[in-house]
Each structure stands twice: as structure tokens, then as C-alpha cells.
Amino acid sequence: MPICAKCSNDVKKVYDCDHTNLEEYCVECYTELHYYLTEKNTEDVNC
């Protein structure tokens, strides 16, 4: 089973992208990262 690069848990499926530096993240860590990026971008627009 793959291991998440962020939380080190064994998971069934992993995801990667430019935001993870192509490291494999589980769905929870991947979603959390993109949520954070979305919120950060939203705050920048409101400033």
C-alpha cells in the first residue's frame, strides 16, 4: 500500500500535483492542502 508523504499513513490511494512537489498525499492531506491554498487566495483577493 502507498504511504502518504505528509502524514505517513498507509492508504489505498494517493494524489500528487505541483502543490505537493509531486509527493504522494492521501486524500485527507491533499484536500487539506488545496483548501488552505484556496482560502489563502481568497484572503489575498479581499485585501
C-alpha positions, -999 to 999 in steps of 0.1 A, spaced: 0 0 0 12 35 -7 22 58 22 12 94 24 43 117 24 27 142 48 10 120 75 29 87 68 -3 66 69 -8 36 47 -36 45 23 -54 29 -6 -48 58 -30 -25 88 -32 -26 120 -51 1 143 -63 5 176 -81 27 207 -84 15 219 -50 27 187 -33 60 189 -51 49 156 -68 50 139 -34 21 114 -28 -5 126 -4 -36 108 9 -70 123 1 -73 140 35 -39 157 33 -44 166 -4 -78 181 3 -65 200 33 -36 214 13 -59 226 -15 -84 240 10 -56 260 26 -44 273 -8 -80 283 -18 -86 301 15 -52 318 12 -60 330 -24 -94 342 -13 -79 363 16 -54 379 -8 -83 390 -31 -101 406 -3 -71 427 9 
